[in-house]
Amino acid sequence: SAAQLENLLRYPGVRNILCNRSNNISFDNALKNGEVTLVCTRRGDLGPAIHKGFGLFLILLMQQSVLCRPGNEKTRIPHFLYIDEFPPYSCKATSEIFTLYRKYRVGTIISAQNLSQLKNPDDDSVQPTILANCTTKIVFGNNTPEDNDWWSLEFGEKRRWTFNQTYDTAAGRYDPKYGSTYWSWVPYFKPGRVQQLKFKGIIYKTKDLKGTSLVGGGKVDFVHQ
């Protein structure tokens, strides 16, 4: 909005970036040449409102370059957009990042603390659009019960033999005969399993080159300099 832009221009450092006539950020050239562009919105210095406006301004500036990108899916250089702590920018204007960017050979990776952060009070379609268009999803533990239930459903089910087995207390052993045996669908990961992930533990869902869904667990670590 005009008010947000006015607030941005009140900060000398931000104004110099947005209004500089030389050494401007050119997302057209970055996409064309496969360049790396790093942007820090400095939330601690600018405050939450200016930080959000500044970041959104640059995201939408890049969006214009992406959607006007010449060439086709075979000739465009693959590009990747990483947005750490994406929720402040979750809105209708940024939904095209998830629905159209892959057509222009731009992959997007975002992070959020929980699913509810992706909701937008002005548009109920924002969160479903993001979740439906993120092919690869990764979750850590320590989620809300609602998020654990959602992730368990998102990871889906697999086929497994299920059965009942009785225990003979007098003999102190299980009955060797199985009952109610059938080929059943069971969750890959139940909500409790998602909740109990250890530090650096993850559960992921992605697709292989044939389009088959892959679900599994793993560990991540910090990148050492």
C-alpha positions, -999 to +999 in steps of 0.1 A: +000+000+000+010+037-003+013+039+035+037+010+037+058+024+009+059+058+026+071+041+058+098+023+040+111+055+024+114+072+058+143+049+067+175+062+050+191+028+046+160+013+030+154+044+009+190+042-005+184+006-016+150+012-032+159+046-048+195+041-057+202+048-094+233+026-095+242-009-083+205-018-082+193-053-076+184-067-110+164-099-107+161-100-145+199-104-147+200-128-117+176-151-134+193-148-168+228-154-155+222-178-126+234-152-101+231-154-063+213-126-045+213-124-007+188-101+011+187-095+049+157-075+061+173-068+095+141-072+116+160-061+148+169-028+133+139-020+112+112-034+134+084-059+124+064-035+102+093-022+081+109-056+080+078-071+066+072-043+040+108-043+029+109-081+025+075-081+007+086-053-017+117-074-028+097-106-031+072-089-054+099-072-073+114-106-080+080-120-089+077-095-117+110-107-132+100-144-128+066-140-145+082-121-173+111-144-177+119-152-214+124-187-227+107-219-218+112-248-194+140-262-214+160-230-219+156-212-186+184-216-160+171-233-129+168-208-100+160-213-063+143-189-039+149-195-002+127-175+023+135-181+059+106-174+083+081-170+055+049-164+074+050-126+075+048-126+037+020-152+035-007-134+015-026-136-018+001-116-036+027-142-029+006-173-037+019-172-073+053-183-059+037-217-052+014-220-082+034-206-111+071-204-103+079-240-112+066-233-147+094-207-149+121-231-135+122-214-101+120-237-071+110-223-037+120-234-002+103-217+028+103-223+066+076-217+092+073-225+129+038-240+125+010-244+100-013-218+115+013-191+107+006-196+070-030-185+074-040-151+061-070-135+078-080-117+046-080-148+024-088-184+034-073-198+003-037-188+011-028-216+035-044-244+014-027-231-018+008-232-001+003-266+014-011-282-018+017-269-040+046-278-018+056-312-031+084-318-006+075-313+031+098-317+061+086-315+098+105-314+131+090-324+164+074-302+192+043-294+173+008-286+185-016-316+187-035-302+158-003-300+137+007-335+146-027-348+134-024-329+101+012-342+095+001-378+102-026-375+076-003-357+051+022-385+053-005-410+043-008-447+049+010-479+038-001-515+036+008-539+064-004-572+078-023-566+110-034-593+135-044-601+170-024-623+193-036-635+227-014-640+258-017-671+280-010-659+315-010-694+329+017-705+304+034-671+304+036-669+267+017-657+236-005-680+217+014-690+185-019-686+165-028-652+150-063-640+148-082-613+127-053-613+102-058-590+072-039-568+048-045-533+062-038-497+057-018-481+086-003-446+090+033-441+080+037-420+112+011-417+139+007-382+155+025-394+186+055-404+165+056-370+149+055-353+183+083-374+197+109-366+171+143-359+187+165-329+182+177-328+146+153-356+137+129-351+108+101-368+088+098-360+052+075-365+022+086-360-014+083-375-049+108-393-070+113-387-108+084-410-116+060-391-094+058-417-067+054-404-031+083-412-008+079-409+030+106-415+056+126-403+085+161-389+088+185-366+107+199-332+098+228-313+112+243-278+112+265-267+083+300-260+097+320-232+082 
